[in-house]
Amino acid sequence: MKIPLILYIISVFQVDYDTAYTMPTVDVTEHRQGISLEKTASPSITINEYQLNSHGITNQKSLSGIVPGLHIPDYGASLTSTIYLRGFGSRMENPALGMYIDDFPVADKNMYDFDWEGIRSVTLLRGPQAMLYGRNAMAGALSIQTLSSADLDGIRVSAEYGTANSIRTGITIPAGNHLINATFRHTDGYFMNECRKSLCDPYTGGGLNWKWEDCTIGRYLENIVRASFSNEGGFAYGSYRNDSILPVNYNDESSYRRFSLLEGFKVRKNHNRITTQTSASLQLLADRMRMDQDYTPQSVFTLEQKQRMVTSTFEFSFRPVREYDHWKPKTGAFCYFKANDMSAPVEFRQDGINRLILNNANSNIPDDMGYLEFEETEFPVTSDFEILSWNTALYHESIFSLGRWLLTAGLRFDYEGAWMRYDSHALIHYRFVPNMSSFKPFSESYEGSTDRCSIEILPKISAMYSVPTGNDDNMLAVYLTISEGFRAGGFNTQIFSDIIQGHMMNGLMADLGVYLDNPMPSVGAEHTVYDPEEAWNYELGIRFINRQHIQAQVNAYYMDGYNQQLTVFPPGKSTGRMMTNAGRSRSIGTEAQLSIYGEHFSTQFSYSLCDARFVRYVDGNNDYSGNSVPFIPKSTFYAGADWRIPVSANSVVLHADMRGCGPISWNESSTLREPAHLTIGGGISWTTDRIRLGLRGDNLTGNQHPVFYFKSVGNEFFALSKPRSIKLSVTINL
């Protein structure tokens, strides 16, 4: 199926919750941006509370397709948070999209996936936003604004029930300058594990949020506390054989449990000549992931990963109090520090010992000499890590207004560093039959430390020209932007089980006095380091706004990427996966969005086209230059419409939408591809002054398609999208 190119459009659907069909003013954190989104030389979309409800947007994954080019597949668990935008992104480590909550940075992608309750608006800017938003905002920045006590005139209670025994409840309580919000969600799951005879993706979780604001003349104070927990399954991966995706079928537990906390404090103050803003945050994460890493009914090997992470951030910025006619400057400094205590032991089970270790060893021993055997039927390969990372940055931006021209020039200087201490070891008891009558202990350890650092200089320049329209209600502007972004580097902790496995194999054979002609490759910690990813963005766009009826924008971009970070699976029956750097890649694309508003009817469209390819990528065995970058959809599409029917003082709103995505290449060789697909959703709501009843359906046709692909121990696996779901919701304003 091909998505028609005529639909070069999207939604910047900004509607007030109570008066859904009047064009609103744009709500944006102007202290960071300096100017309104209308005048920002980057394509953007803002989605407010009404649209979040009518479109069924409950987390970041729900934005896929609505934001042109944004692809966040729904698979795995809350740990995953895979985000692809403009040809960049990966399933591991650092994201390509920066996230802010109430202007506080979310420092780790493991905290990205949470339930959106009590959200006032969501704004996403596309293209590198590193100059103002810093590290990892290489493809864009997502800013989430939560409700304030002034937004509500009483307590709000919500409840939802739907397919798979899915329950979602929330309560929001305003009290003076305080706002308290609590959420709870549960689902039995959608995918059956044939081996364990149970649903593999149940979820139970909730959150408690508190926000306090105090505003006086010349001073604004804000404090937020956001705590959440989840206990979930996930990892609904089915084996891919003979061009078919088989049902989920593995024997060991796969689950994810997480607790996270974000505490942030901000003060904005007007002094005699400057306005300053100081913000600081403390972020905690404690999680545990258990995974059947072979995803088969055999007892091969499992992983249990635990993290205890503490992150602190600090930012200070200032700008003149005086409003200059032609100049708006902003200067700031940012720093963050993260400490992660991680434990990631891999447990080798009986089938794994035989297939991955003993069979390899015995294949190198002549039959007439004997064979190797272990006393253990299972044993752990322990891996403990202490990882420290830090970042300091200075930045400045100046905006010049010269008649119809709006010029922006900015520069950010970033220093990024990281250090890792690793300690891996394994102990087994072996004997060589028939020469040894008893088992002999053999231990292998691998410990030490490694570090990395980088310096990034990130410029941004843009020019916007306002075209005369002869109508104050209309705005027509053309803009050009050149900017650079980067994604931080790091360490491949998941490959350490392969490292010590190789050392163990070679050490065992040497202990027996057998020296292999082809020993297992010796990989060291220096091979676990991967470099930052960098990208230059060149963009041309046009924006038209009629403040009563229409918002539209179209843009084209070229992104030149260096050291693109990719998740790869080493050849053969390896147990780990790792991040590597491709030499060079590029993305060429166009994005478009359109919203049309009437008194009782509105419609929104979006479309993106992205051709992301390797310019130079040789992994030592194969040359992938010219091939498509995996996991990146060639196009995304969205079309939605709302029809409001007045009923006395109340209203009924009918909503329908369609989302498209694809085609997608699943591997570097581009031999495995998924064609484009469409999903259909819709709903109906009835709204009074105090009550809103809603019925929402997603994937109404029930068609399931692959959303993720990977390899483990030489086998291929896919994850499928969720089946049809229907949800009934009620919101009451007391």
Disulfide bonds with the S-S distance in Angstrom:
none
